[in-house]
C-alpha cells in the first residue's frame, strides 16, 4: 500500500497528501495549543519541530515524508530495535504485521 501511495499519481497527489496534511495539522495544532510538552529537553519532538513546520508549508508533501520525521523519529519510546528509526522504510519494515501474522497473504 505504501508503494502505491508514493507511485500512483492520484494516490500520491490526493490521498497521500491529504493524510500527510491531516497528521501535520493535528500534531502542530496540539503543539500550538500547549507547546510545553513538545519543547522539554527530553522531548523526542523538540529537534524536529522546525522540520515539521517546513513540511506543513510544502505543497507536494506526502504521507511518507511525514512518516520520515513524525513516525520514524518522534513516534515512540527510545529503545533497542525501536525509536528512532533511520526513516519511514525502516519503520515500515519493523511495524509490518507479516512478522507476527504468518497467514497474511497479499
Backbone bond lengths (Angstrom), bond angles and torsions (degrees), N, CA, C in turn:
res aa  C-N    CA-C-N  psi(-1)  N-CA   C-N-CA  omega(-1)  CA-C   N-CA-C  phi
1 X - - - 1.448 - - 1.527 111.21 -
2 X 1.317 118.61 -41.86 1.456 121.79 -179.82 1.516 110.96 -59.67
3 X 1.325 116.87 -40.60 1.452 120.59 179.92 1.534 110.61 -61.77
4 X 1.326 117.76 -41.33 1.462 121.08 178.17 1.529 110.84 -63.95
5 X 1.327 116.94 -38.49 1.465 120.19 179.60 1.527 111.44 -65.72
6 X 1.318 117.61 -24.44 1.456 121.24 -178.78 1.524 113.16 -96.12
7 X 1.326 118.45 -23.38 1.462 119.84 -171.93 1.525 114.58 -110.54
8 X 1.299 119.29 -30.96 1.458 120.91 -179.28 1.528 109.55 -83.69
9 X 1.318 116.24 130.34 1.466 121.93 -171.53 1.531 113.07 -54.69
10 X 1.306 118.08 -54.71 1.468 120.84 -176.83 1.527 110.52 -64.98
11 X 1.315 117.04 -42.83 1.471 120.29 179.64 1.526 110.37 -61.57
12 X 1.340 116.85 -42.39 1.464 120.83 -177.99 1.525 111.93 -71.56
13 X 1.333 117.39 -47.38 1.463 120.13 -172.70 1.521 113.94 -82.36
14 X 1.311 117.99 -20.50 1.460 119.71 -179.50 1.534 110.67 -110.97
15 X 1.313 116.82 -66.01 1.464 121.53 -171.87 1.530 112.19 -67.99
16 X 1.335 117.01 -51.91 1.459 120.97 -178.14 1.527 110.90 -62.81
17 X 1.316 116.37 -42.47 1.462 120.55 179.28 1.535 110.79 -64.25
18 X 1.321 116.94 -42.60 1.472 120.08 -179.96 1.528 110.88 -62.59
19 X 1.325 117.43 -44.11 1.470 119.79 178.68 1.526 110.44 -64.02
20 X 1.335 116.96 -41.85 1.460 120.89 179.79 1.524 110.88 -61.67
21 X 1.317 116.54 -46.52 1.462 120.09 -179.00 1.532 111.61 -65.49
22 X 1.322 117.57 -37.60 1.467 120.10 176.86 1.517 111.44 -63.11
23 X 1.330 117.23 -43.99 1.469 120.39 177.79 1.521 111.12 -62.01
24 X 1.323 116.34 -44.60 1.461 119.87 179.60 1.529 111.47 -63.91
25 X 1.329 116.56 -42.58 1.471 120.19 178.46 1.526 111.08 -60.91
26 X 1.327 116.76 -44.39 1.475 119.65 179.74 1.529 110.85 -64.31
27 X 1.328 116.36 -50.68 1.463 120.68 -177.29 1.524 111.15 -60.69
28 X 1.333 116.31 -53.05 1.460 119.78 -176.64 1.523 111.66 -71.53
29 X 1.322 117.62 -27.85 1.463 120.50 174.60 1.517 111.63 -64.17
30 X 1.326 116.48 -42.58 1.472 120.48 176.18 1.526 109.82 -64.66
31 X 1.325 116.60 -41.11 1.466 120.46 177.78 1.529 110.38 -60.06
32 X 1.316 116.91 -46.02 1.463 120.73 -177.09 1.527 112.57 -65.89
33 X 1.340 117.34 -31.72 1.473 120.53 178.92 1.530 111.54 -73.21
34 X 1.329 116.62 -39.56 1.466 120.13 179.63 1.526 108.23 -154.48
35 X 1.298 116.11 95.49 1.462 121.67 -173.77 1.524 114.11 -81.17
36 X 1.313 118.80 -8.06 1.467 120.40 -171.88 1.528 113.34 -59.45
37 X 1.319 118.33 -43.37 1.465 120.11 -177.88 1.533 111.58 -69.04
38 X 1.338 117.32 -30.63 1.456 121.83 -178.46 1.520 112.70 -77.60
39 X 1.317 117.00 -24.15 1.460 120.58 -172.79 1.523 114.07 -109.32
40 X 1.326 117.08 10.57 1.467 119.81 174.68 1.532 109.17 -64.62
41 X 1.304 117.21 156.98 1.463 121.38 -179.88 1.522 112.63 -59.90
42 X 1.336 117.40 -31.84 1.466 120.71 -177.22 1.534 113.07 -94.71
43 X 1.327 117.37 12.42 1.460 121.57 -177.61 1.529 111.41 -78.37
44 X 1.339 115.87 133.12 1.467 120.32 174.06 1.527 110.98 -67.58
45 X 1.318 117.09 -26.93 1.461 122.10 -174.94 1.527 113.00 -79.39
46 X 1.297 117.25 -29.94 1.468 121.89 -171.33 1.533 113.77 -49.29
47 X 1.335 119.72 -48.96 1.471 119.01 -177.94 1.531 114.40 -67.53
48 X 1.322 117.96 -14.06 1.466 121.34 -172.56 1.528 114.01 -111.76
49 X 1.320 118.54 3.16 1.466 120.73 -176.73 1.529 111.97 -60.71
50 X 1.310 117.60 -43.04 1.462 121.25 178.37 1.514 111.63 -62.42
51 X 1.314 116.67 -42.24 1.463 121.38 178.54 1.531 111.03 -63.66
52 X 1.323 117.03 -38.12 1.464 121.09 178.26 1.527 110.44 -65.00
53 X 1.329 117.60 -40.51 1.476 121.36 177.64 1.528 110.60 -63.66
54 X 1.332 116.97 -40.55 1.467 120.30 178.24 1.522 111.09 -63.43
55 X 1.325 117.01 -41.30 1.461 120.38 178.65 1.525 111.03 -62.24
56 X 1.325 117.06 -37.52 1.461 121.30 -178.76 1.530 111.08 -63.01
57 X 1.328 117.33 -29.37 1.466 121.55 -178.43 1.524 112.78 -91.90
58 X 1.319 117.45 -8.31 1.468 121.56 -177.35 1.525 109.25 -80.90
59 X 1.330 117.67 125.50 1.462 120.37 -176.57 1.521 111.95 -65.23
60 X 1.294 119.46 -44.28 1.465 122.03 -174.84 1.516 114.70 -89.45
61 X 1.307 117.82 25.68 1.467 120.53 -178.10 1.527 110.52 -61.88
62 X 1.336 115.27 140.94 1.460 121.10 178.76 1.527 109.41 -122.30
63 X 1.318 114.75 166.67 1.462 120.27 177.95 1.533 110.90 -58.52
64 X 1.312 117.27 -40.17 1.467 119.45 -178.83 1.529 111.36 -65.63
65 X 1.331 118.06 -35.75 1.470 120.48 176.45 1.523 110.42 -60.91
66 X 1.325 116.01 -42.83 1.466 120.64 178.76 1.529 109.64 -68.07
67 X 1.321 116.93 -43.11 1.464 120.61 178.49 1.529 111.79 -61.78
68 X 1.335 117.40 -32.49 1.465 120.82 178.01 1.514 111.91 -60.64
69 X 1.315 117.20 -25.76 1.463 121.14 178.85 1.522 110.95 -108.76
70 X 1.335 116.18 -61.78 1.461 120.55 -171.09 1.524 112.88 -64.22
71 X 1.296 117.50 -50.41 1.463 120.08 -174.34 1.523 111.45 -81.60
72 X 1.328 117.47 -46.46 1.463 118.88 -173.70 1.522 113.36 -77.57
73 X 1.318 118.74 -27.89 1.466 120.96 -177.53 1.525 113.37 -103.76
74 X 1.327 116.92 -40.94 1.464 121.53 -173.33 1.523 112.01 -99.49
75 X 1.320 117.61 -23.06 1.441 125.47 -163.55 1.501 121.94 -56.81
76 X 1.293 121.35 -17.32 1.449 118.01 -176.16 1.513 112.77 -166.55
77 X 1.322 116.49 -169.70 1.462 120.99 -176.12 1.529 112.06 -73.18
78 X 1.303 116.04 143.34 1.463 120.62 176.15 1.523 109.13 -71.86
79 X 1.297 115.69 145.21 1.449 119.56 178.71 1.510 110.74 168.65
80 X 1.304 115.20 171.40 1.454 120.78 179.98 1.522 109.94 -61.21
81 X 1.340 116.24 131.38 1.465 123.55 -178.24 1.522 112.40 58.18
82 X 1.317 117.02 28.06 1.455 121.27 177.29 1.513 108.25 -135.41
83 X 1.315 117.25 -154.62 1.457 122.33 -174.98 1.511 110.95 -68.96
84 X 1.329 115.61 148.42 1.456 127.42 -2.86 1.529 111.65 -83.47
85 X 1.316 115.65 150.62 1.460 122.01 174.14 1.525 108.04 -95.47
86 X 1.331 116.98 164.16 1.471 120.68 179.05 1.518 111.21 -67.40
87 X 1.304 117.24 -28.80 1.456 121.15 -179.25 1.512 110.73 -179.62
88 X 1.322 115.57 -174.70 1.463 121.28 -176.51 1.522 111.86 -61.93
89 X 1.330 117.98 -41.65 1.465 119.73 -177.98 1.525 112.17 -60.81
90 X 1.319 116.73 -41.90 1.468 119.94 178.10 1.531 110.35 -65.96
91 X 1.336 116.73 -40.08 1.463 119.98 176.82 1.525 110.60 -63.98
92 X 1.342 117.78 -45.51 1.464 121.27 -179.64 1.527 111.00 -58.84
93 X 1.338 116.75 -41.93 1.470 120.21 178.76 1.528 110.36 -63.69
94 X 1.328 116.86 -41.94 1.471 120.92 -179.76 1.527 110.97 -66.73
95 X 1.320 117.99 -40.60 1.464 122.31 -174.57 1.522 114.10 -85.34
96 X 1.305 117.92 -7.69 1.458 121.73 -176.17 1.536 110.97 -59.26
97 X 1.324 117.62 128.96 1.462 120.31 -177.38 1.523 114.11 -70.23
98 X 1.329 117.71 -13.86 1.468 118.33 -178.51 1.529 112.20 -63.29
99 X 1.317 117.93 -19.32 1.467 121.38 176.80 1.523 112.09 -72.76
100 X 1.319 115.99 -22.77 1.456 121.21 -175.56 1.522 113.76 -110.88
101 X 1.318 115.72 -27.74 1.462 120.89 -177.64 1.523 107.45 -115.90
102 X 1.304 116.10 102.30 1.469 120.14 -172.84 1.511 113.78 -74.66
103 X 1.304 118.96 -16.92 1.461 120.16 -176.09 1.536 112.71 -95.00
104 X 1.341 118.58 10.11 1.454 121.05 178.45 1.520 108.90 -71.42
105 X 1.312 116.15 127.21 1.448 121.86 -179.65 1.522 108.23 -121.43
106 X 1.330 115.55 138.50 1.474 118.65 178.39 1.482 111.16 -76.28
